[in-house]
Amino acid sequence: MEEDGGEEAAVSVVIGEGLEAVAQRYGISRACVDTTCLQLYRDDQGCLALGGEPAEFGKPLVVDFVGGRVGHRRRFGGGRGQLVARACGLGKGVTPSVVDATAGLGRDAFVLASLGAEVLLIERVAPIAALLEDGLLRAQAAAEVAEIVARMRLRHGDSSRELEAIVADSGLVPQVIHLDPMFPHRDKSALVKKEMRLFRELAGDDDDAPRLLEAALDVATHRVVVKRPRKAPPIEGPEPRHRLEEKTSRYDIYVHRSLR
């Protein structure tokens, strides 16, 4: 598998039995070549999972919108006081529509949807998009979150190249666009969470982040918010209007007009 946009990924994904339709829908190759291999498969609970050598990548990735970390955050995360909610403008009486243009495992998108926002998720890494699709389908059958995930729509595509077309096809009016591009870790000795190692193997660094920001600014009607490590420089381009910070991360906020 090779991704357009970011640094070329040095990984292949082996498809488990019974997943031929998923592989075809997302264009995932079945072959493992001379690179790191990950496996996309059904786990013992029937969830779509993506994993590799545990010593290197830790536990397999599974998208779970009901329990685990997402479920805990839904119950105890702090509601509209959460940084992502504040950055995206979910204030008192204001619930904008949001495009999460770098959806990842959908955790921030789920928070925003749980607070009432209509959210379009866009993910360019095919196996991650497949995990998202599976997580959304399973969550639709769970009474406690079915109403939330009904506000979440998924598209597979490259936001840096196709954002305007993907959004237009979805029918959503994108008041806010949320970006969380992969930040380059040049220090090889830096400790990186095993989950993030797997993402990096799949997607590489988002070296096209300036193009992604430019596309988002062209499409968003009200604001673009960019999640960054707290001490990282802003993405190359215009200066953000505002910043919101917490201990390890911050949001750079680019404002076209006020949300009302």
C-alpha positions in Angstrom: 0.0 0.0 0.0 1.2 3.5 -0.8 -0.3 6.8 0.3 -0.3 10.0 -1.7 0.5 13.2 0.1 2.7 12.3 3.1 6.0 10.5 3.3 5.7 7.1 1.6 4.7 4.4 4.0 7.1 1.5 4.4 4.5 -1.1 5.2 2.2 -3.8 3.7 -1.1 -5.0 5.1 -2.0 -8.7 5.0 -5.8 -9.3 4.6 -7.3 -11.9 6.8 -9.9 -14.5 5.7 -13.3 -13.2 4.8 -12.2 -9.6 4.3 -11.9 -9.6 0.6 -14.8 -7.2 0.2 -13.2 -4.8 2.6 -9.9 -5.0 0.8 -11.6 -4.4 -2.5 -13.7 -1.5 -1.3 -10.6 0.3 0.2 -8.1 -0.8 -2.3 -5.9 -2.6 0.2 -3.3 -4.9 -1.2 -3.2 -8.5 0.0 0.6 -9.0 -0.5 3.4 -8.6 2.0 6.6 -7.3 0.4 10.0 -6.6 1.8 8.7 -4.2 4.4 7.0 -4.3 7.8 3.8 -6.3 7.7 0.6 -5.6 9.5 -2.5 -7.7 9.5 -6.2 -6.7 9.1 -8.4 -9.3 10.6 -11.5 -10.1 12.7 -10.7 -10.6 16.4 -12.4 -13.0 18.8 -15.2 -10.4 19.4 -15.8 -10.0 15.7 -14.3 -6.5 15.5 -12.1 -5.5 12.6 -8.5 -5.2 14.0 -5.2 -4.0 12.6 -2.0 -5.2 14.3 1.6 -6.2 13.9 4.4 -7.6 16.0 3.3 -6.8 19.6 6.8 -6.0 20.8 6.9 -3.2 18.3 3.3 -2.1 17.9 1.6 -3.2 21.1 -2.1 -4.1 21.1 -3.9 -4.2 17.7 -5.9 -1.2 16.8 -9.7 -1.5 17.0 -12.2 1.4 16.7 -14.6 1.2 19.7 -17.1 4.0 20.1 -19.0 2.3 23.0 -16.4 1.3 25.6 -12.8 1.7 26.4 -11.1 5.1 26.3 -13.9 6.6 24.1 -16.6 5.4 26.4 -14.8 6.8 29.5 -14.3 10.1 27.8 -18.0 10.2 26.8 -19.1 9.8 30.4 -16.4 11.8 32.2 -14.6 13.9 29.6 -15.9 17.3 30.6 -18.5 18.1 27.9 -18.1 21.4 26.1 -15.3 22.4 28.4 -13.0 20.0 26.5 -10.2 21.7 24.5 -11.3 20.3 21.2 -14.9 21.4 21.8 -13.8 24.9 22.8 -11.5 25.1 19.8 -14.2 24.1 17.4 -16.6 26.7 18.8 -19.1 24.5 20.6 -20.1 27.3 23.0 -23.4 27.9 24.7 -26.1 27.8 22.1 -23.7 27.2 19.3 -23.2 23.7 17.6 -21.4 24.1 14.3 -21.1 21.4 11.6 -17.5 20.0 11.6 -15.3 18.3 9.1 -12.6 16.2 10.7 -10.3 16.1 7.7 -7.7 13.8 9.4 -10.0 11.5 11.3 -7.6 8.9 12.5 -9.4 6.6 14.9 -12.3 9.1 15.2 -12.0 9.9 18.8 -12.2 13.7 18.5 -14.9 13.4 15.9 -16.9 11.2 18.4 -16.5 13.8 21.1 -17.9 16.6 18.9 -20.8 14.4 17.7 -21.6 13.5 21.3 -22.0 17.2 22.0 -24.5 17.5 19.1 -22.3 18.4 16.1 -22.8 16.9 12.7 -19.4 15.6 11.8 -17.9 14.4 8.5 -14.9 12.2 9.0 -12.3 12.0 6.2 -9.4 9.4 6.4 -6.9 8.8 3.7 -5.2 5.7 5.1 -7.2 2.8 3.8 -6.9 0.3 6.6 -7.7 3.0 9.2 -10.8 4.1 7.2 -11.9 0.4 7.2 -11.5 0.3 11.0 -13.6 3.5 11.3 -16.3 2.0 9.1 -16.4 -1.1 11.2 -16.5 0.9 14.5 -19.4 3.0 13.2 -21.4 0.0 12.0 -21.0 -1.7 15.4 -21.9 1.4 17.3 -25.1 1.8 15.4 -26.4 -1.3 17.2 -25.5 0.0 20.6 -28.4 1.9 22.2 -26.2 4.2 24.3 -24.3 5.7 21.3 -26.5 5.0 18.3 -27.9 8.6 18.3 -24.3 10.0 18.5 -22.9 8.0 15.6 -25.9 8.9 13.5 -24.4 12.3 13.3 -21.1 10.9 12.0 -20.4 10.3 8.3 -17.3 8.7 6.9 -15.5 9.3 3.6 -12.2 7.7 2.5 -10.0 10.2 0.6 -7.0 12.5 0.7 -8.1 15.8 2.3 -5.0 17.7 1.0 -6.0 16.9 -2.6 -9.8 16.3 -2.6 -11.2 18.2 0.4 -13.5 20.4 -1.6 -14.9 17.6 -3.7 -15.4 15.2 -0.7 -17.2 17.9 1.3 -19.4 18.9 -1.7 -20.4 15.2 -2.2 -21.3 14.8 1.4 -23.8 17.6 1.4 -22.4 19.0 4.7 -21.9 22.7 5.1 -18.4 22.9 6.7 -18.5 25.6 9.2 -15.5 24.3 11.1 -12.6 22.1 9.8 -10.6 20.2 12.3 -7.1 19.1 11.4 -4.7 16.8 13.4 -1.8 16.2 10.9 0.9 13.8 11.8 3.8 15.8 13.3 7.2 14.8 12.2 9.4 13.2 14.9 12.9 13.6 13.6 14.5 12.5 16.9 14.9 8.8 16.5 15.5 8.3 20.3 12.2 10.0 21.2 9.7 7.7 22.9 6.7 7.3 20.6 3.6 5.5 21.8 3.3 2.1 20.1 -0.1 3.1 18.7 1.5 6.0 16.9 4.3 3.9 15.6 1.7 1.9 13.7 0.1 5.0 12.3 3.5 6.2 11.2 4.3 2.9 9.5 1.0 3.3 7.6 0.9 7.0 6.8 4.4 8.4 7.2 4.7 12.1 8.3 2.2 14.6 6.9 4.8 16.6 4.9 1.9 18.1 2.9 0.4 19.8 6.0 0.7 23.3 4.5 -1.3 22.2 1.5 -3.9 20.6 3.8 -4.2 23.8 5.8 -4.6 25.8 2.6 -7.3 23.5 1.4 -9.1 23.7 4.7 -9.0 27.5 4.8 -10.5 27.5 1.3 -13.4 25.2 2.3 -14.3 26.1 5.9 -17.0 28.8 6.1 -16.1 30.0 9.7 -12.9 28.5 11.1 -10.1 26.0 10.8 -8.6 24.5 14.0 -5.3 22.6 13.9 -4.1 20.3 16.7 -0.4 20.5 17.4 2.1 19.4 20.1 2.2 22.3 22.5 5.8 23.4 21.7 5.7 22.7 17.9 5.8 25.5 15.4 2.5 26.3 13.6 2.0 24.9 10.1 3.7 27.0 7.4 1.2 29.5 6.1 -0.9 32.3 7.6 -0.6 33.0 11.4 -3.4 31.6 13.5 -5.8 34.2 15.1 -6.0 32.4 18.5 -4.4 29.6 20.4 -5.7 27.3 23.1 -3.2 25.3 25.1 -3.1 22.4 27.6 -0.2 20.5 29.1 0.9 18.6 26.0 -1.0 20.0 23.0 -2.6 23.1 21.7 -5.0 24.3 19.0 -4.1 26.9 16.5 -7.4 28.6 15.4 -7.8 30.4 12.0 -11.0 32.5 11.9 -12.9 33.6 8.9 -16.0 34.8 10.8 -17.7 34.4 14.2 -19.8 31.4 14.9 -23.3 32.3 16.1 
